[in-house]
């Protein structure tokens, strides 16, 4: 989902809710331990704060099909992430702010980055089963 900065400045409601879906299958072609990824479903809201930053509250749901560390068989690894991302034009006061590049904010790469950050280095099917009980 992309927004122009002008669109976001025109928001008259206090909080704008949205939902979107992303297909990251082309992103995993060079990642050996990710066999597949489902369509990522993203819901969230955006609000402009008092410093003219845009605060995105995101919920990201997707399922990664990863390689079992012992058997090398496919293992489903569901993700359900709650993420806060802040975009602004000045990051000098806060390192957590992502600089707005150009005139648009595109969440696709941000969503992908958060999925990769949650991907475990090693997954074992038996451990996933025992942790879910």
HUDALIN-V301401 format. One record per pair of residues at least 12 apart in sequence whose ideal C-beta (glycine too) atoms are under 10 Angstrom apart, sorted by the first residue. I is the first residue (numbers start at 0). J is the second residue. Records with the same first field share a line. If there is no record, write none. Layout:
I: J / J
This chain:
0: 17 / 18 / 19 / 20 / 21 / 41 / 43 / 45 / 55 / 104 / 105 / 106 / 107 / 110
1: 19 / 103 / 104 / 105 / 106 / 107
2: 15 / 17 / 45 / 53 / 55 / 86 / 102 / 103 / 104 / 105 / 106
3: 101 / 102 / 103 / 104
4: 51 / 53 / 86 / 88 / 99 / 101 / 102 / 103 / 104
5: 102 / 103
6: 102 / 103 / 104
7: 45 / 46 / 47 / 51 / 53 / 86 / 99 / 103 / 104
8: 47 / 51 / 53
10: 45 / 46 / 47 / 53
12: 44 / 46
13: 44 / 46 / 47
14: 43 / 44 / 45 / 46 / 47 / 54 / 56
15: 43 / 44 / 45 / 46 / 47 / 53 / 55
16: 42 / 43 / 44 / 45 / 56
17: 41 / 42 / 43 / 44 / 45 / 55 / 57 / 106
18: 40 / 41 / 42 / 43 / 58
19: 39 / 40 / 41 / 42 / 43 / 57 / 106 / 107 / 110
20: 37 / 38 / 39 / 40 / 41 / 60 / 61
21: 36 / 38 / 39 / 40 / 41 / 59 / 61 / 106 / 107 / 108 / 110 / 111 / 114
22: 36 / 37 / 38 / 39 / 107
23: 36 / 37 / 38 / 39 / 61 / 63 / 107 / 110 / 111 / 114 / 115
24: 36 / 37 / 38
26: 107 / 108 / 111 / 114 / 115
27: 63 / 64 / 111 / 114 / 115
30: 63 / 65 / 115 / 118
31: 66
32: 63 / 64 / 65 / 66 / 67 / 68 / 71 / 118 / 119 / 120 / 121 / 122
33: 63 / 64 / 65 / 66 / 76 / 114 / 115 / 118
34: 63 / 64 / 65 / 66 / 71 / 72 / 73 / 74 / 75
35: 62 / 63 / 64 / 65 / 73 / 75
36: 61 / 62 / 63 / 64 / 65 / 76 / 78 / 111 / 114 / 118
37: 60 / 61 / 62 / 63 / 64 / 75 / 77 / 78
38: 60 / 61 / 62
39: 59 / 60 / 61 / 62 / 63 / 78 / 80 / 107 / 110 / 111 / 113 / 114
40: 58 / 59 / 60 / 61 / 79 / 110
41: 55 / 57 / 58 / 59 / 60 / 61 / 80 / 82 / 106 / 107 / 109 / 110 / 113
42: 56 / 57 / 58 / 59 / 60
43: 55 / 56 / 57 / 58 / 59 / 81 / 82 / 83 / 84 / 106 / 110
44: 56 / 57 / 58
45: 57 / 84 / 86 / 104 / 106
47: 87
48: 85 / 87
50: 85 / 87 / 88 / 89 / 92 / 93 / 96
51: 87 / 88 / 89
52: 85 / 86 / 87 / 88 / 89 / 90 / 92 / 93 / 95 / 96 / 97 / 99
53: 84 / 85 / 86 / 87 / 88 / 96 / 97 / 99 / 104
54: 83 / 84 / 85 / 86 / 87 / 96
55: 82 / 83 / 84 / 85 / 86 / 97 / 104 / 106 / 109
56: 81 / 82 / 83 / 84
57: 80 / 81 / 82 / 83 / 84 / 106 / 109 / 110 / 113
58: 79 / 80 / 81 / 82
59: 78 / 79 / 80 / 81 / 82 / 106 / 109 / 110 / 111 / 113 / 114 / 117
60: 77 / 78 / 79 / 80
61: 76 / 77 / 78 / 79 / 80 / 110 / 111 / 113 / 114 / 117
62: 75 / 76 / 77 / 78 / 79
63: 75 / 76 / 77 / 78 / 114 / 115 / 117 / 118 / 119 / 122
64: 76
65: 118 / 119 / 121 / 122 / 124 / 127
66: 121 / 122
67: 121 / 122 / 123 / 124 / 125 / 126 / 127
68: 119 / 120 / 121 / 122 / 123 / 124 / 126
69: 121 / 122 / 123 / 124 / 125 / 126
70: 123 / 124 / 125
72: 124
73: 124
74: 122 / 123 / 124 / 125 / 126 / 127 / 128
75: 122 / 124 / 127
76: 117 / 118 / 119 / 122 / 124 / 127
77: 127 / 131
78: 113 / 114 / 117 / 118
79: 117
80: 110 / 113 / 114 / 116 / 117
81: 113
82: 109 / 110 / 112 / 113 / 114 / 116 / 117
83: 95
84: 96 / 97 / 104 / 106 / 109 / 110 / 112 / 113
85: 97
86: 98 / 99 / 100 / 104 / 106 / 109
87: 99
97: 109
